[in-house]
Amino acid sequence: MLNREALWDIGMKAIQTLEVDRGILASGKEELYGCIFGRDSLITSLLLLETYKKTKDAYLLSLVRKILLNLAKLQGREEQPQSGEEPGKIIHEFRPDNHAHLTQSLEHPWYVYPDGVMRSYDTVDATPLFLMAVHEYQMVSHDSEIVPLLEANIYDALRWILSTLQKNEFGLLSYGIHPDRTHGGLNVQSWMDSGESVFFEESDSKEGHRGKESERPAYPLAPIEVQAYAYAALSKWGTFLRDRYPEFARQMLARAAALKDSFATYFESSFPFAVEGKGRPLAAVRSSMGHCVWAGEYDEETNQFISILATESVRKVVERLIEPDMFVPDAGIRTLSTSSPYFEANSYHNGSIWPHDTALIALGFERAGYHDEACKVRDALLRAYTYFGTPLELFIYDPISGIGEYRSKAGQGACRTQAWSAAALLAMLTLP
């Protein structure tokens, strides 16, 4: 049995091993995701900042600063439909080399830029996460240089969110595929980015749903957690920039309020994991609703927890996620309820457990004042880390055989060293 000190050493060693000149790799250099990913880097950063608050380890701050500055250099500058690049948009995946499996061997190869680098911008959440991370870094570090250094990047990222919200008829932050695109890429652009993860729950069977093109969710897709990230980004920067750029700040705060209203209309009643292009909810119970709590914060001046969720909804989300179909006391929180016809323990996103996902939920519970629930989730995840002895990408908990390794039908297993899983481990070890 690993003690907390041993677990800390595992997490910190993994972070140090994954650090590179451009920031941090999503997984080990020899593993499938051994390159820079925007979303992974930013969630890793936010988890490291949470850890820094308790440890005051200057290394963590310096690493986060490096991550942010380098992601800013990779921020979208032009319209490129083949890669998903747009001005202000934060990158999804950066591969200067080792990209032949994506750019040469597929039926629809991913786009390679003229300089030979593969850059993919197929992410709807990296941009608000970037804004959340920069804001949190400057609040925690008191680094007076970071905002001036990244001012243009911050502004462009905020403009991207505002313009993308404006394009959606329901007032939600959503994504789709550009009609001129001929190259390959990701069709699902939230953190659960596999094709299996998007479906209508009300289908009678997997076969019946997948055999009917009309039953497929329509673009654009608006994931639940992305709305919470966008609300947090707009609210934080709208408040921060109110004195310096009052009109722009007013636009951001007004749009944040409008987004909260749209969220109430489309998500509050049952917390679907996404809303598709015709306004229909994708109603399966997923862990991603917990990110809406994590993206909130406790306001000491008003003694209130502020998030995109209505006050009473925070409690509902907490209670729903610790029900037995979602919460495994010896492992963590499943990505999909066991009651869903799409549940499969040994799946990538339809019932597996991802350490970073469970950790964000535990942190959200703690922020919202649900300490006992946060400790239950934390302790469950630490048991899993102890079992595997490494900050792996994901794992499974089968109702019959218990905790085990993920293995795809093609034989692919989980990455053994994953940045956001290592950062999640450190954050869980410092949770009260």
N, C-alpha and C positions, 0 to 999 in steps of 0.2 A: 504494500500500500504506500503510495507516494504522499509525503506530507506537504504542507503548504509551501515550505521553503524549496522543496524539490520542484514543485509545480511552477513556482516563480522562476526558477532557473531555466526550466524548459521554455517558458514563454519569452523571457528576455533573450535567451540564446537564439531563439527562432527569429525574433525581430532583428537582432544584430546581424544574423546570417543573411537575411533577406534585404538588408540595406544596400543600395547601390548609389552611384553618383547621381542618378536621376530621381532618387527617392527610395521607393521600396517595391520589390517584386511581389506580385500577388501570391506566388508559390515558389518553391525551390527552383533553381536555375535549370535543372534537368527535368522538371515536371512540366505538365501540360500548360500551366499558366505562369511560367517563369518569365514574366515581362511586366511592364507597367500597365495597370488598369486604373482608370479614374475612380470608379465607384469604390473598389476595394481599398485603394490608397486613402480615400477620404473617410470611409468608415473606420479604417485602421487609425487614422489621425484623430478622429473624434474619441475613439476608445483610449488612445494613448493620452490624450488631454485629460480624460476622466481619471486615468491612472496618475497623471502628474499632480492633480489636485491633492492627492493623498500622500504621494511620495516626494514631491518636489525634486524629482530626478531631472537634472538639466539636459541629459542626453535625450530624453523624450521630447522636450521642447525643440531642441536643435533638429531632430529628425522630422518633426512635423513641419517646421519652417522650411526645410529642404523640400519636402513633398509638395507643399503649397506653391513655392516659387517655381518648381519645375513643371507642375501641372499648368500653371499660368502661362508658361512658355509654349505649351502644347494646345492652348485654348484655340477654338475655331476662329478663323479670320475671314473666310470666304464661303460662298455657297458651292458645295460640291456634293451633288445628289448621290454620287456613286459610293461615297464613304459616310454620308450623313452629316458632313461638316456644315456648320452654320456659324455666322459671326456670334461670338460670345459663348458658344456651347463648349462645355468641358469634355475632353476626350474620353472615350470608353477604353480603347485598347491601343497600345503603342508597341509595334514590333519593328525595330530597325533591321532585324534579320530573323532567321528561324520561323519564317511564316509560310513556307512552301505548302504545308498541309492546309492552309486556308486560301492561298493565292494561286495555286497551280493545280491541285489535285481534285478540286470540286467541280461539279457541273456548272455552277455559277461562282467563279472565283471572286474573292474579295478584292477590293480595289487597292492597287499599289501606286503611290504617288511617284512623280517623275524622278525623285531622288532615291527611289528604290525602297522607301520605307512604307510599311503598312500602318496606316492610321485609320481607326474606326471610331466614329462618333455616335454609334448606335446605342445611346443611353439617354433616358429621359430624366434620370435622377442625379447624375453626377454634377450637374450645374447647381441645383439648389444645395446639394451636399457640400460643394466647394464653398459656397457663400456661408453656410452654417459653420464650416470648419475654420474659415478665415476669421469670422466673427468670434468664435470661441477661442481661437488662438490669441487674438489680440486682447480679449478680456482676461484670459488666464495669465498670459506672459507679460502684459503691459509693455509689449514691444512697440515703441512709438514709430518705428520705421515701416512696419508691415503694411499698414493701410496706404501710406503714400507710395510705397513700392508697387502695390497691387491695385491702385486706385482705378486705372483704366480697365483692368481685368474684372474688378468688382462691378464697375458700371456696366460693362458689356454683358456680364453674366445676368445682372438684374434686368437689362433690356431684353435679353433672350427670354427670360421667364415671362416678362410682361407681354411681349409680342406673341409668344406661344400660347399663353392663356387667352389672348384676344382672338386667336384663330379658332378656338374650340367653342362650339355653339352652346355648350352647357356651362361654360366658364370654368373648366377644369384644365389641369396641366396634363397633356396627353401626347401620344406619339403615333406616327404612322410611317408608311413607306412612300418615299417620293415617287410620283408617277413616272418620272424619267429614268428611274434606276434600272440598270441592267446587270450590275454586279451583285454578288452575294453579300450577305451580312446577317444581322440578327433581326428576326421578325418579332421577337419579344424583347423589350428594351428596359424592363425593370429588373430588380435584383433576382427574382425568379425568372431567369431569361431562357428557359428551355421551352420548346414547342409544346411539351406535354402539360405545361402549367396553366394554359389558357383554355377554358372550356365553359360551356353552360352546364350548371349543376343539374338542371331539371331534365336532362336527357335520360331516356329510359335505360340506355346501355351505352357503353363506350363505342361498340360497333355501330349502333344506330346513329349516334351523334357524328362520328367521324365519317360516316358514309353519306352524310347530307351536307352539301356545301352551304346550303341556305342556313344551316344551324350553326355555322362557325361565327364566332364574334367578329363584328365589323370594326375596321379602323375608323377613327383613331381610338386607341385604348387609353384609359385614364386609371392607373393603379391607385389604390387607396393610400398607401404610404407616401406616394409622391406628392399628393395634395398636402400632407402634413409637412413634408420637407419644404415645399414651396411657401406655405403659410409662414413657417418659421423664418425662412430666409427673408421674405418681404417684410415681415414684422420687425425683425431684428435690425435690418439695415434701414428701414424706414424711420425707425426711432433713432438709430445712430447718426444718420445723415440729416436729421431734421433741421439743425442749425446751419449746416454748411450748404445744403441744397434743399431748401424748404419746399419748392414746387415738386421736385422729383420725389422727395420723401412723402409728400402728400399723395402722389400717384401710387406709390408702393403701398402705403397704409390703406388707401381706398381699395386697391386691388386685393389686398390681403383680406379685408372685410368682405368683399364680394366673393372671394374664394371660399371663405368660411360659410357664407350663405349657400353657395352652390354645394358645398360638402354636406351641409345639413339636408339639402333636398335629395341628394343622390346616395348618400352613404349612411346617415345617422340611424335610420330605422333598423337596418339589419347588418350593416358593415360588410357589404360585398367586397371581394378583393379587387374588383375593378368595375368600371362602367364602360361599355363599348360604344361604338360610334352612333348607334341608334338610340342611345340613352338607356339601354337595358342593363341591369346589374348582372355581374358574374358572381353568383350567390354563395359559392363554396366557402366554408369556414377555413380561413388561412391565418397563419401566424402574423402575416404582414399588418393586420390591424393593430398589433401591439406596437409597431413603429410609430403609430400616431401618438401614443402616450410618450414614447421615448423622445420624440421631437418637441415635446412641450417643456415648460420650465416653471418652477415655483417662483412666484413674485413675492418677495419678502415685504414689500411696501404694502401690498393689498392682502397678503396672506391667502393668495389664491393660486391654484395651479392653472396655467394658461396654455392652451393648445388649440388645435383646430377642432377638437372634440368639444361638444357641449359638456358641462360639468357632470351631469348625471351619466353621460356616455362613458366617461373614464372608468367609472365603477363597473359598468356593464362589460367593457372590454376586458378588464382585469378578471372579473368573475368568469367570463366565457373562456378565456385562455387557460385557466387552471382546472377546467373540467376534464374528466378522464379521457375523453376522446382527443384531447389536444396535449395535455400535460402528462409526462412520464416521470414519476418521482426519482427514478434512477438514471435519467438521461437528459431531459430537457423538454422543449416544446416542439411538437411536430409542425411541419410546414403545411399539412392538410389534415383535417379531421378524419378519424377512422370511420365516421358515419357517411362520408362521401363515397359514391360509387366509383370514383376515380382513385380512392386511397390505395396505395401500394407501399408497404414499408420499404422495400428495396427499390426505391425510385429516386430520381434526382431531386425533384421538388414536390412530389405528391405524397408526402408522408414521412420523408426523411427528416433528420434533425441536423440543423446547421448551427454550430457553436456561436458564431457571431450574431445570428438571428435571436437565439435564446438569450444571449447576453444583453443585447439591446432591450429586449423586453423586460429583463430583470432590472436594468437601470431605469427604464421608464416607470416601472412599478415603484421603485424607491423614490424617484423624483416626485411622483404623484402622492406620496405618503402611504403607500401600501407596503410597509416594511416587511411584514410577515410573509406576504406573497412573494416579495422580491427575494427573501432569504430562501424560501422553498425552491424557487427556480434556480437561484445561484447554486445551492447545494446539489441539486440534481445535475447541473452541468459540470460541477467540479468532480462528481463521481464519474462522469463519462471521461473527462480529461485524465483522471487517475487510471481508468480502465485501459485507455489507449496509450497513454504515456507520451503523446505528441499532439500538437495543435493541428489536427487534420481538418480537411475541408468540410466534410460532412460524414455522418454515420447513420445507422438505422437502428430501430428498435422494433423488432417483430413481436406481435402480441403473443406468439407461441414460444419462439426461441430466445427472445430477449435481445440484448444489445449486441451489435455486430458490425462488420465492415460492409460498406456499400460496394456493390459490383454491378455495373451496367450489363445489359444483355450482350453487348459487344466485348465484355471482359474488362472494361476500364474501371479502375478503382478510384477512390478519393485521393487527392493530393495529400501527402503526409505532413507537409509543413505549409500552412496557409497564413498569410499575414494577418488578416482580420480575425482569424481564430486565435492566433498568438496574442494579439492585442486584447481580444475578448477575455482570454485567460487572465491576463494581468489586471484587467478592470474588475473581474469577478473576485480576484484575491484581495482587492482593496475596497470592495463593497462593504459597508458597515454590517 
